[in-house]
Amino acid sequence: MQMWIDADACPSDVKDVMFNVARRTGIPLTLVANSPVHIPRSDVIRFQLVKAGANVADQKIAEQVHPGDLVITADIPLASDVIAKGAYVVEPRGDLLDKNNIGSRLATRNFLEEFRAAGAQLGGPPPYSPKDKQKFANQIDKLISAIGRGRDAPAGGDVDG
């Protein structure tokens, strides 16, 4: 198993949680971004710098991911691509994405994108909160535990311990 972070717009709290998970479990963690990201010194934590451009980091992750890997991203098209390859996806706010819910997430994303293109002014997501961080950390712990016991993650957006 390898863990990946789409690090360009990832909250620092999420990165901190994942740094701790990587050090605690020994599971390799790679952050991919098109600008430098500070990472702690560790044998299991790496950083890949990619050239600037739309979706370059996403493409790099999608190229390298394997079945059973874990990807942390808020990018729904990237999530769809890596789920199709058999990877697990957790959003920074703690939602587990899988083959059962990614289609509806993609449809919603595409609808909102068309709505914005037509001139609609939609607000962005609320600020990342301590509650979001806790939900994310709990989801990661449950998922890593389930995988460690040789179980697949349950469908439906939340891992039951």
N, C-alpha and C positions, 0 to 999 in steps of 0.2 A: 504494500500500500504506500502511496505517496499522497501528500496533501499539497494543494495548490491554492494560492490567493491571487485573485484578480486585484492587484494592489493599487491601481491608479486612483480609484475613488473610495477605497476601503477605509472605514473609520479606524483610527489608531487603537481604539479599545478592542476591536475585533482582532487586529494584528497582535496586540498584547496577549489576548486569550490564546491565540494560536501559537505564539512563541512558547507559552507555558505548556501547552498540550504537546508540542513537538519535543521539548526538553524532557517532560515527564514520561512520555511514551516511547521516545526514540524513533518515532515515525518521521521520515524526512518531510520537510516543509519547504516549498519554493514559492517565493513571491515574484510575480511577473508584472513589470510596469514599464512605461516609456519615460519615466524620470526617476532619478535616484531615490531609494527608500532606505532609511536606516534600519538595519537588522542587528540583533545582538550576536556576539561571537558564539558560535555553536557549530558542532560537527554535523548537526541535522537540519540547520536552517541555511537556506541559500537565497540568492537574489539573481534574477535574470533581467537585464536591461534590454529592452527592444527599441527599435527605431520609433520615432514619433509618427503618429498617424491613427486614424480611426480604426478601432478594432484590432490593431496589431498585437497587443498583449493577449486579447481574447483568442486570436488565431494561434498564437504560440502555445497557449495552454491547451487548446483543442487538439493541436498536432501531437502533443506529448502525453496527454492523459491516457490512462489504461483502465480497463474494467476494475472496479473496486477502489479506485482512487477517490479522494474527497476534494471537491472544488468549492471554494468560498467565493461567491460572486452575487452581485445584484443585477447582473446583465442577463436578461431573460434569453436572448438568442444564444449566448454562450452556454447557459444552463441547459438549453434544449440540445445543443450539439454534444455536450459531454454526457448527458443522460443517455443519449442514443448510443454512446460508446460504453455504457455500463458503469459510469461513475456516479457517485453520490454528490448532491449539491445542497449546500445550506446557504441561505441568504444571510447577510449581516444582521438582520433583525431576528434571526432564529428560525425561519421557516424552512422546512425540508422540502425540496422540490424533487419530484420523481415522475415516472412515466404516466402516473394517474392524474397529476395536476399541472404538468408543464403545458399541455395544450391550451387549457383555459387561460393560463398566465400569458402565453404568447398571443392569444386572441385579444385579450384585454390590452396588452402592451401595444399591439398593432392598431387597435381601435383608437387608443388615446393618442398615438403618434399621428394618425390621420386627422383626428380632431384638432390637434395642435397645428398641423400643417394648414388646416382650413382657417386658422386665425384665432382659435379658442385660447383663452388665457386660463390655464389650469395651474393651480398652485403645486409646489413640489411636496415631497414627503416631509413629515414633521422632523424636527431635529432628533438626532440619535440620542437616546436617553439611557440612564442606568438600568431601567427596566428592559430595554432592548438588549443591552449587554448581558444581563442576567439570563434572559431567554436564549440568547445565542450560546452562551457558555453551557447552559443546561442541555441544550440540544446537541452540542458537540460531544459533551461527556456521555450522553445516552447513546449516541450513534457510535462513538469509538468503542464503548462497552459492548454494544450489540455485535459489532463487527468482530471484536476480540473473542466473543463467545461463539463465533462462527455462524451467526445469524445474519440474514439480510435485514436491512432496515425496513420496518413496516411502511406500507403505503399511506398516503394521506396527509403528509405534512408535519407529523410529529412522531418521534420515536418513543414508544412506551418502554420504560425500563425493564 
